[in-house]
Amino acid sequence: MRTGFRILQLAIALQATAAPLHAAAGQDKPPFSARTPIEQLAANPAAKAVLERELPGFTAHPQYDQFKAMSLETLEAMFPDAVPHARVKAIDAALRAIPSPAKAPPPPAMAPSPSPIDPR
């Protein structure tokens, strides 16, 4: 039982150490692009403003529920006349310029449990 508890403590410590590494690795990736599902873009005020500026009424389209899970790149491939490549490129550039939202810092690592044996 004691060995299992030590393994659990080690796993928690390793996870706490690895979490900042994963966060740092994703800092270069923009939060939004033409590959982001449209419903995720519409859920963010800045990204939705880009969509509405470049494609007025896009999120109010009668068939929005049918294509909201798709990305703009997918729509462009399916309907090149309705969503021109030049427009998608302009929207992609504007979306990539949106800064990443501030993320909460990871929780502090857990302190090791006190030993059941008092060394005094």
Steps between C-alpha positions, in 0.01 A plus 500: 500500500780739588669440163175580319475828688860592409430426133192724518707781656762462227235507226348819643842665523585404142168630374550833678847527347384412148198736494705820453694332219179424311377855555825649371497277192159633391586870531609535137171371360236768439170430674294542180543443127297401194534141625316571827139374507264788429302446822821555701565821307145618565539430873791746529404871473816603313485211253127551447565868423744393226239266352229764508729766352617277213180298449207714624212291635707179487410378850133589443481300175193271489724195447754596768418192711588279204850644446602632841710191581703553180796730452518782245757294307250213477224734382734649242583154366133403483364831367782692327259744334327588828819534706783628277859405582614864523231569762597191703867608492408848627282354777776254594753783534260703717419198718868413550560858617262456795711463814470189712273543800685521830506163666499439871834380634519129575426401859805468724651157541380311803734489796605152605302347782666509841660178608290298743812461715598810695884538473522682835 
